[in-house]
Amino acid sequence: MDRKELARQAFEECCSPETTVRYGVKRGRPFWNVESTMFMYVPAFHFTAIRDCARYLYKAVCEDGSVYTFEAPDCCVLLTPIWAEIPEGVVKLTVTALNPDGSEYALVGARTFFRLASFPEETPPAVCSYKEAAVKAYRFAMSQSFIQHWLEYGEPDPSYDLNSYPCKMIGALVEAMISYAGICPEDAEKAMKVAVNAADYLIKITPRGDVPLADLPPTYYLDFCPDPVKYGVITPNWHAATAHNGTQMMIYPARAGIMYIKLWRATGDSKYLEEALKIGKYFLDTIEPNGSWYLVRSCSTGLPVTGNFISPIDCLIPFLTDIYTVTGEACWKDACDRALDYVFKTQLATYNWEGQFEDSPLSTNYMNLTHYAPVSLASYLAKYRAGDSESIELAKELMRFAEDQFVVWKRPYPWKHATPDGSEPYDTAKWHTPAGLEQYGWYVPIDASTASIAAGFLELYRAGCGDLYLAKAKALTDQLTRVQHEDGKIPTHWMNTPDAEKNFWFNCMFESCRMLAEMAEYQE
C-alpha cells in the first residue's frame, strides 16, 4: 500500500467512531480528556446537561475563520458529524441547549483545543541507516566525560547533575553498554567495563541490613558530590533530587532489577542475579491487595508517602516476568498475573495513564497523562496475545490514544510552553516534527518518547495489524536520524533552542539507540 493510500486510511480512522480513542460515556466510561489540549482522533467532551432539553447545538469556530455546526440530542456526543471537515489548527467549540422551537436557551459548555493533522502522505526520510545512527550515538556517549569517568574511576562524575538519580541513570547506562557491546564488538571490552563499574557502584550504595528498604538501590543520592557548588551544577535536577531525597520512587528498583538480570546474562556473574532476586523479594512481599504497589515510600520508615500506585506494565511486569523465566517459580508468575489484573481493572478501566517520573510532582486523576503505560500495554498484548483478536483491537486502541495525545506529525499547537525557570517560553513553531511528546507536565517533543511510540507501532505491525503501523514506526524512527548531530548526539529536547540543547539526558538517547537498533535488526 503506497503512502497516499496509508494517509487516507489514517485520516478515515481519525474521523470514525469505530476507530477513535476510547471516548467517555455519561454514566459509563469516564471522560479521560478533561485536561487534554489537542486531538487527532474524533473526541467527545463531558458537559452538564439541561434537564428536559432534547436538542443541543454544537458549534466549532476554527482558526481559519470557518464554522461548522450540528445538532444532537445529547451534550456529550462525539464530534463525528464535523470532525472530517475541521481543518488543522485551533478550534473553539461551544455546546448550547436549544428550546423546542430551535432558539438558543443556554450555553452548557465550551472547549478550546488544537485539531492535529493525522498521519501525512509524506514525512522526512532517514539521512543514514538505522544501525549507523545507533553506532554514532553510542560512540558519542562513550566519548563524554560523564561516561569516561565510569571507565577510569568506577564512580559517577560529580559534575554531571543527572547522576543524582543513580538508580535510573545507572540502570539505563548499563543496559545501553550491553547493547553497545553487542552491536559493536570492537568496542565491547570498554563498553562492558563501563557497565560493570556502574552496576558495582550501584550495588555499593544500596542500603543493607535492618533498614526498611534494604536491598533497594536508591532513586536519589547526593553523597558522591558533597559540594555541588564547587562544580557549578546547582540545576533543577539537583534541586529535584534534594527535594525528594529520603524517599524512594518504587518503579526504579524494579528497572534496576531488569538491568541486573541483563548484566548477569551478559557476564555470567551470579552476583547480579542475586541483586535482582533481592529486589524481587521485596516486591513479592509488599504487593497490595489490588495487585500493585505504592509509588513512593519513605526511606526511613518504609511507609508510603502518597496514595498513588505504580503503573506496573512499564517495569514490574517485565521484571517479574524476567525472574519467572529464570527461576520457573510460580510465585513470580502469580505476582505478575496480579499486577496485570490491576492494569486491566484499574488503569484500563479509568484510562488514567499517570505520568510517573522521579523529577516531576505526583498528580491526581487525568492531570498528567503520558504515553508510556498504554504503549507498554499495547506492546505486551501484541507480543503475547497476537492470536486473540479482542486483545489486538485493544492494543490498537491504546496506540491510537498514544498517537492522539502524544504524536505531532506536522504542525504542533501554537501556544507557547512555559519553562521551569521562568525564562522565555518555548515557541512550538521551532519544534522538530514528526515527534512524540512526553507527558502533559512536560508537553514537548522528546527523543525517547518518539522512540517509545515508534516501538509500539512496530510491535503492532509484527502482530499483523497492517502496513500503516510500520509506516508510522518508520516515520518516527527516520526522524531520530534527522535530529542527530554530526558528532552522533541525539538531543533529548527537539525545540531547536539553545536551552533545549543543553538539557541533555543520556538515558533518553539510549532509548533512541534501542529503537534504531531494533529497526535495523528488523530491516535486516
SULFENFEN-V162789 format. One line per field, one symbol per residue. phi: phi as a letter, one per 20 degrees, with the letter a starting at -180 (. if undefined). psi: psi as a letter, one per 20 degrees, with the letter a starting at -180 (. if undefined). burial: + if it has 9 or more other C-alpha atoms within 8 Angstrom, else -. A space follows every 10 residues. Layout:
# SULFENFEN-V162789
phi = ???
psi = ???
burial = ???
This chain:
# SULFENFEN-V162789
phi = .fffffffff ffffdeffce fgefcglbff efefdfdbbd egdccedefe gmedccdecd degenfccca dbfcecefeg gcffeffgpf cddcccfdfg enffdafdab bdbdeffege fccfffebff fffffgffff gfffffegff fedmcfffed ffffdfffff gffffffffg ffecgfdfff ffffgfffff ffffeffcme cgdgmdfffc bcffcfcfgg emcfcgffff fffegnccef ffgfffffff ffffffdmef fffffffffg ffffedfegf ndcffccffe dmefdbefdf efffcfffff ffffffemef ffffffffff ffgfedfffe meeffccfdd ffcegmfbfb effffffgff ffedcfedff ffffffffff fffgdccdec eefefeefef enfgffeffe fecfadeeag fbecfcfffg fffgffffff ffeneoffff fffffffgfg ffeffffofd ffdddlcgff ffeddfffff ffgfffffff ffff
psi = prhghghggg ghhhipihkr qoqqppkcpq oikhjqiqqh qprqqoqpqp pjpipqpppo orhjiqppqr qqiqjkrqkg highhprpap popqpppqrh jiqpgqpirq pprpoqqapr hqqprqirqg gggggggghg ghiqhihhhg ghikrqoiio hiiimggghg gggghghggg hhhnhijhgg ghgggggggh hhghjpqrbm qhlqjoqqgp pihimimhhh ikknrhhggg gghipirooi hhhghhgggg ghhghhhjoi hhhhgghggh hghhijprhi jaqqgpqphh hiqqjqiqqq nihhggghgh gggghghjph hhhghghhgh hggghfghhh kmmppnqhjq qqrrpjhmqr igghgggghg ghgikhiohg hhhggghhhh ggggijpohe prqjqppqqh jjapqpoiij qpqqrpqgrh immrppghgg gghghgghhh ghjkirhhhg ggggghhhhh hhiprhiipo qgplilqghh hhmpohhghh hggggghghg hgh.
burial = -----++--+ +-++++--++ +-+++---++ ++-----+++ ++++++---- --+-++++++ ++-----+++ -+-+++-+++ -++--+--++ +++++++++- -------++- -+++++++++ -----+---+ +-++++++++ ++---+++++ +--+++++++ ++++++++++ ++++++++++ +--+--+++- +++++++++- +++--++--- ---+++++++ ++-----+-- --++--++++ ++----++++ ++++++++++ ++++----+- -++-++++++ --++--+--- +++++++++- -+-+-----+ ++++++++++ ++++------ -++-++-+++ ++++--++-+ -++++----- -----+++++ ++++++++++ +++-++---- ++-+++++++ +++++++++- +++---+++- ----++++-- ++++++++++ --++++++++ ++++++++++ +-+-+-++++ -+++++++++ +-++---+++ ++++++---+ +--+--++++ +++++++-++ ----
